[in-house]
Each structure stands twice: as structure tokens, then as C-alpha cells.
Amino acid sequence: MEELLAFLAKSLVDHPEDVSVTKVDGENSVVYELRVNDDDMGKVIGKQGRIAKSIRTIIKAASSKEDKRVIVDIVQ
């Protein structure tokens, strides 16, 4: 799942070398923290958060077989 999230983010940004994904496991959930260069933050979030919402939707659909809730946080 981390590879998919990193691939999606790297496809959008100007500085793909600065993209990193961290996985944090909880009891009932998995949190993926996506970090990008400050200059690319707007490209990952998009107008009114549309791109961020789309990324979250793709990750949730891809992880639907897991029994845990999946959360994608975009962190500065």
C-alpha cells in the first residue's frame, strides 16, 4: 500500500525524491503519513482538496480487503 501511495504522489509532484510514506499501525486502523516538499503541497492537495480526496479514495478501495480502517494524512 505504501508503494501505491508513493507512486501516486510522485506522479503529481515536481520533487519526487522528497516524497516519503510512513505507516503507523493502530488497533483498528492503519495511518499512512504522506510527506512531500513544501513547494509540492498544493499539487498533492489540489483545489478544494479534490486531489487529496481522490488519493484517499484510491487507497481505501485498494485496501478494502483489510479489516482495518485506512487513513491517509498529508503531513508537512
C-alpha positions as CSV (number, residue, x, y, z in Angstrom):
1,M,0.0,0.0,0.0
2,E,2.9,2.4,0.8
3,E,4.2,1.8,-2.7
4,L,0.9,2.7,-4.3
5,L,0.6,5.9,-2.3
6,A,4.2,6.9,-3.0
7,F,3.7,6.2,-6.8
8,L,0.6,8.4,-6.9
9,A,2.3,11.2,-5.0
10,K,5.5,11.0,-7.1
11,S,3.4,11.2,-10.3
12,L,2.0,14.6,-9.2
13,V,4.9,16.5,-7.7
14,D,8.0,18.3,-9.1
15,H,10.3,16.9,-6.4
16,P,9.6,13.1,-6.4
17,E,12.8,12.5,-4.4
18,D,11.2,14.3,-1.4
19,V,8.2,12.0,-1.2
20,S,8.0,9.7,1.7
21,V,5.3,7.4,3.2
22,T,5.3,6.3,6.8
23,K,2.9,3.5,8.0
24,V,1.6,3.7,11.6
25,D,-0.3,0.7,12.8
26,G,-3.1,1.0,15.4
27,E,-5.5,-1.4,16.9
28,N,-8.3,-0.9,14.4
29,S,-6.7,1.4,11.9
30,V,-3.6,2.0,9.7
31,V,-2.4,5.5,9.2
32,Y,-0.3,6.4,6.2
33,E,1.6,9.7,6.6
34,L,2.5,11.2,3.3
35,R,5.3,13.8,3.3
36,V,6.1,15.9,0.2
37,N,8.3,19.0,-0.4
38,D,6.6,22.2,0.7
39,D,6.6,23.5,-2.9
40,D,4.5,20.5,-3.9
41,M,2.0,20.6,-1.1
42,G,-0.6,22.4,-3.3
43,K,-0.3,19.9,-6.1
44,V,-0.9,16.9,-3.8
45,I,-3.9,18.6,-2.1
46,G,-5.4,20.2,-5.2
47,K,-8.2,22.8,-5.5
48,Q,-10.6,22.4,-2.6
49,G,-8.8,19.2,-1.6
50,R,-10.0,17.3,-4.7
51,I,-6.8,15.5,-5.4
52,A,-6.2,14.6,-1.8
53,K,-9.7,13.2,-1.6
54,S,-9.1,11.2,-4.8
55,I,-5.9,9.7,-3.4
56,R,-7.7,8.7,-0.2
57,T,-10.5,7.1,-2.2
58,I,-8.0,5.0,-4.3
59,I,-6.1,3.9,-1.2
60,K,-9.3,3.0,0.6
61,A,-10.5,1.0,-2.4
62,A,-7.2,-0.8,-2.7
63,S,-7.2,-1.8,1.0
64,S,-10.8,-2.9,1.2
65,K,-9.8,-6.5,1.9
66,E,-8.1,-5.5,5.1
67,D,-10.2,-5.5,8.2
68,K,-8.7,-2.2,9.4
69,R,-9.7,1.4,8.7
70,V,-7.2,3.1,6.4
71,I,-6.4,6.8,6.9
72,V,-4.1,8.9,4.7
73,D,-2.6,12.0,6.4
74,I,-0.8,14.6,4.3
75,V,1.9,16.0,6.7
76,Q,4.2,19.0,6.2
